[in-house]
Amino acid sequence: MKNWQHPGGKLRRLSPADCTDKELLAIIIGSGVKGKSAEQIADEIIDKYHSVYGLMGKSLAEIEKIKGLKLVKATRLAAVFELARRIVKYLEKQ
C-alpha cells in the first residue's frame, strides 16, 4: 500500500472510487492551516457529523465553526454538497 503525501495523488494514480470519504473531503478542502492538515480537518468533519452525509444541508456559519474552514473552504464544501444534492434530485426524476 502506498503512503500518499496528499490524497489528490492517490486519486490521480488510482481513481476517485479508491479514495475514502476522508480523502475526498481533504482533496476538496485542499490545504490545512497551521498545526492542522487538510486530512485532520476532514477527520474532524467526519467525527463531528458522523459521516459526510451529516454535513449535507449545514449552513456556512455551521461549517465555519470547524478550525481550518474559513469562508472560502466552507463555500467550496457547500457548493460540492449542493451539486451532489442536485444530482440526486435529477436521478430521482429519471
Secondary structure, DSSP 8 states (H G I E B T S, - for coil): ----SSHHHHHHHS-GGGS-HHHHHHHHH---BTTB-HHHHHHHHHHHHSSSGGGTT--HHHHTTSTT--HHHHHHHHHHHHHHHHHHHHHHH-
